[in-house]
Amino acid sequence: MIATAAFAMGNNTPGGQDNKNVEMNTVESHSEVAAGPTLDIATTAGNIKIRLYDDTPLHRDNFLKLAKEGYYDGVLFHRVINDFMVQTGDPDSKEAPAGAMLGSGGPGYTIPAEIVYPKHYHKYGALAAARTGDEMNPERKSSGSQFYIVTGKKYLPQQLSRMEEMSVQKQLQSYFMNLQREHMDTIRQLRLAKDTVGLENLRQELIKETEANVKPITMTEEQVRDYTTIGGTPHLDGQYTVFGEVLDGMDVVEKIQKVETDGRDRPVEDIRILSIKVEE
C-alpha cells in the first residue's frame, strides 16, 4: 500500500524519502565477467586483482587515472564491516592517527552516477563507488576516489522475495511522494477547506499516476542465483554505482573484513593499499 499521510486532515507535513563466509580466491559468479581493464591492488594484507567495467566509463577512467598517479598508494581500509564490505580510498587516511574521523576525503570532485542496474549488482566481490546519502545527494553522485568491495552474505530465496517486495514498495512510494510534493499547494488548500472528497479524489489520481508510470525493477535469475550461492548485499542494488569486480584475491578481502575494528569500523591495526598497478 502506498502511504498517503499528507492527505490526512491533521497537521501532517509531507515526509521525506527516504552469514556468509565464502572461502575462495576467485569469485565464481554465475554472470559473465564484463569487459574492461584489469588492475592489481597490492595491500599489506595481500594482493587483489580487479576488473573495471567498460560500460561505466566515467568511473573506469577516473579510477585508472588515480591509480596511475599513485593516488591510492598508502591509503587505509578505513571502514570494514564483517559480512558487508571493506571500504578505502580516502586520501586523508594516509597519515591519520588512531581514532581520527575518516571517510570524508577525496580529490575535490564527484562523479555522475553510472548505475547500470540490473546488469551490475552487489554480488560477492563487486567493486562499487562510495557516496554521500540521498538527502544531500539525490543524484547519487559517487565519491571521486572512495570505493568498496562487497562481501555480504548468502540469502534464502524467500528472503530475497521479501526484499524484492520491499524494493517495489519503495520505488512506488518514492514516485508517489514526489508527486505529492508537486501538489502540496493544492493539498493544503483542500485540507484548509476540509474538503475530504477533493483530497480523496486527488489521492486516487496520484496513486493511478504512480502505478501507471512506475515499472518496478525485479531481480534477474542471475541475481537470485548469485545471492543464494555466493552472496552479496542486494539491499544496495540500484542505489550505488557498481563499476567493477574482483577476479582474484577474495581471500585477502575476507582477511580484511574479519580484522578487529573500533567503534567507527576502522581496523585497530592499519591495513593499507601499497599500490594499484594497471595490467598491460
C-alpha positions in Angstrom: 0.0 0.0 0.0 1.2 3.5 -0.9 1.4 5.7 2.2 -0.5 9.0 1.9 -0.1 10.7 5.2 -0.1 14.2 3.7 -3.7 13.8 2.7 -4.8 13.4 6.3 -6.9 16.2 7.8 -4.5 16.8 10.7 -1.3 18.9 10.7 0.9 16.5 8.9 3.6 17.8 6.6 4.9 15.8 3.6 7.5 13.2 4.6 10.9 12.9 3.0 12.3 10.0 1.0 13.8 8.3 2.4 26.0 -15.4 7.5 28.3 -15.9 4.9 31.9 -16.9 4.7 32.9 -18.0 1.2 36.5 -19.3 1.4 37.8 -18.9 -2.1 40.4 -16.8 -4.0 38.5 -16.5 -7.3 34.9 -15.3 -7.3 32.8 -17.9 -9.1 29.8 -15.8 -10.1 27.1 -17.1 -12.5 27.2 -14.0 -14.6 29.8 -13.3 -17.3 32.7 -11.0 -16.4 32.2 -7.7 -18.2 34.9 -6.4 -20.5 37.4 -3.9 -19.1 40.9 -3.2 -17.9 42.4 -5.3 -15.1 44.4 -3.9 -12.2 46.4 -5.4 -9.3 45.8 -3.9 -5.8 48.8 -4.6 -3.5 47.8 -4.3 0.1 49.6 -5.0 3.4 47.2 -8.0 3.7 47.9 -9.4 0.3 47.0 -8.8 -3.4 43.6 -8.3 -5.0 43.0 -8.5 -8.8 40.1 -6.5 -10.1 38.5 -5.7 -13.4 36.8 -2.4 -14.2 33.7 -2.3 -16.4 33.8 -0.6 -19.8 30.1 0.3 -19.6 30.8 2.6 -16.6 33.4 4.7 -18.5 33.5 7.7 -16.2 34.3 5.6 -13.1 36.7 3.4 -15.1 38.7 6.3 -16.5 38.8 8.1 -13.2 40.0 5.0 -11.3 42.7 4.4 -13.9 43.8 8.0 -13.7 44.1 7.9 -9.9 45.8 4.5 -9.9 48.4 5.6 -12.5 49.1 8.8 -10.5 49.7 6.8 -7.3 46.8 8.5 -5.6 45.8 5.4 -3.7 49.3 4.5 -2.5 49.3 4.5 1.3 45.5 4.9 1.9 43.9 2.8 4.6 40.9 0.5 4.5 39.2 2.9 6.9 35.8 1.2 7.1 35.4 -2.5 7.5 32.2 -4.4 8.4 32.2 -8.1 8.5 29.7 -9.8 6.2 29.1 -6.5 4.5 32.0 -4.7 2.8 35.5 -3.2 3.0 36.0 0.5 2.1 39.0 2.5 1.1 40.2 5.4 -1.0 40.1 8.3 1.5 43.4 10.3 1.0 43.0 11.8 4.5 43.6 8.3 5.9 47.3 8.1 4.8 48.7 9.8 7.9 45.6 9.5 10.1 46.3 8.9 13.8 44.3 6.3 15.7 40.8 7.5 16.4 40.7 10.1 13.6 37.4 10.6 11.9 37.7 9.3 8.3 35.5 8.9 5.3 35.1 12.4 4.0 38.2 12.8 2.0 38.5 12.9 -1.8 40.1 14.6 -4.8 37.7 17.5 -4.6 35.1 16.3 -7.2 32.4 13.8 -7.6 31.5 11.5 -10.5 28.0 11.4 -12.1 26.2 8.1 -11.2 26.5 5.3 -13.7 24.1 2.8 -12.2 23.8 0.1 -14.8 21.2 -2.0 -13.0 20.2 -4.8 -13.0 23.2 -5.8 -15.2 25.7 -4.8 -12.4 24.7 -5.6 -8.9 26.1 -6.0 -5.4 27.2 -9.6 -5.6 30.0 -11.0 -3.6 33.2 -9.4 -4.9 31.5 -6.4 -6.6 33.5 -3.2 -6.7 31.4 -0.1 -6.1 31.7 3.7 -5.5 31.0 5.2 -2.1 28.9 8.3 -1.9 27.0 10.6 0.4 23.4 9.9 1.3 20.3 10.6 -0.8 19.1 13.6 1.2 22.2 15.7 0.4 23.0 13.8 -2.8 19.7 13.0 -4.7 21.5 12.4 -8.0 23.6 9.7 -6.3 26.9 11.1 -7.5 29.9 9.0 -6.5 32.9 10.0 -4.4 35.8 10.9 -6.6 38.1 8.3 -5.0 36.4 6.2 -2.3 35.3 2.7 -3.2 34.3 -0.6 -1.5 34.4 -4.3 -2.2 31.3 -6.3 -1.3 31.4 -9.4 0.9 27.9 -9.6 2.2 26.2 -12.8 3.0 24.1 -15.6 1.4 20.3 -15.3 1.3 17.5 -17.8 1.1 15.1 -17.4 -1.8 12.2 -16.4 0.5 14.4 -13.7 2.0 15.1 -12.3 -1.5 11.4 -12.4 -2.3 10.6 -10.3 0.8 13.4 -7.8 -0.1 12.1 -7.6 -3.6 8.6 -6.8 -2.3 10.0 -4.1 -0.1 12.1 -2.7 -3.0 9.0 -2.5 -5.2 7.1 -0.7 -2.5 10.0 1.7 -2.0 10.0 2.5 -5.8 6.3 3.2 -5.7 6.5 5.2 -2.5 9.3 7.4 -3.8 7.5 8.2 -7.0 4.2 8.9 -5.1 6.0 11.2 -2.6 7.5 13.2 -5.4 4.0 13.7 -6.9 2.7 14.6 -3.5 5.3 17.3 -3.1 4.4 18.7 -6.5 0.8 19.0 -5.4 1.3 20.3 -1.9 -0.2 23.7 -2.5 -3.4 22.0 -3.7 -3.4 19.6 -0.8 -3.0 22.4 1.7 -5.9 24.3 0.2 -8.1 21.2 0.3 -7.2 20.5 3.9 -7.9 24.1 4.9 -11.2 23.8 3.2 -11.8 20.5 4.9 -12.7 19.1 1.5 -12.3 15.4 2.2 -13.9 14.4 -1.1 -11.4 16.6 -3.0 -8.5 15.2 -1.1 -9.6 11.6 -1.7 -10.1 12.2 -5.4 -6.6 13.8 -5.7 -5.1 10.9 -3.7 -6.6 8.4 -6.1 -5.4 10.3 -9.1 -1.9 10.3 -7.8 -2.0 6.6 -7.0 -3.2 5.8 -10.5 -0.4 8.0 -12.0 2.2 6.3 -9.8 1.0 2.8 -10.8 0.9 3.8 -14.5 4.4 5.2 -14.6 6.4 3.1 -12.2 7.6 -0.2 -13.7 9.3 -1.8 -10.8 12.7 -3.5 -11.4 12.8 -7.0 -10.1 15.7 -9.4 -9.6 17.0 -11.3 -12.5 17.7 -15.1 -12.4 21.4 -14.3 -12.3 21.0 -12.1 -9.2 18.9 -14.7 -7.4 21.5 -17.4 -8.2 24.4 -15.3 -7.0 22.7 -14.0 -3.9 21.7 -17.6 -2.9 25.1 -19.2 -3.7 28.0 -16.7 -3.3 26.1 -13.9 -1.5 26.3 -10.1 -1.6 24.3 -7.1 -0.4 21.2 -6.9 -2.5 19.7 -4.0 -0.5 22.2 -1.7 -2.1 21.3 -2.5 -5.6 20.2 0.4 -7.9 21.5 2.9 -5.4 25.3 2.9 -5.9 27.4 2.7 -9.0 28.9 -0.8 -9.3 31.8 -0.3 -11.7 34.0 -3.5 -11.4 34.6 -6.8 -9.6 37.3 -8.9 -8.0 38.8 -11.5 -10.3 41.2 -13.0 -7.7 42.1 -12.3 -4.1 38.8 -12.6 -2.2 40.7 -14.5 0.4 42.5 -11.2 1.1 39.2 -9.3 1.2 37.9 -11.9 3.6 41.0 -11.5 5.8 40.5 -7.7 5.9 36.8 -7.9 6.7 37.4 -10.1 9.7 40.0 -7.9 11.5 39.3 -6.3 14.8 37.7 -2.8 14.4 37.0 0.2 16.7 33.6 1.9 17.2 33.8 3.6 13.9 34.5 0.3 12.0 38.2 1.3 11.4 40.6 -1.6 11.8 42.6 -1.4 15.0 45.7 -2.3 13.1 46.1 -0.3 9.9 45.7 -2.1 6.6 47.0 -0.1 3.6 46.9 -0.1 -0.1 50.6 -0.2 -1.2 50.0 0.4 -4.9 47.5 -0.2 -7.7 49.0 -1.2 -11.0 47.3 -1.4 -14.4 48.0 -4.7 -16.1 49.4 -4.2 -19.6 
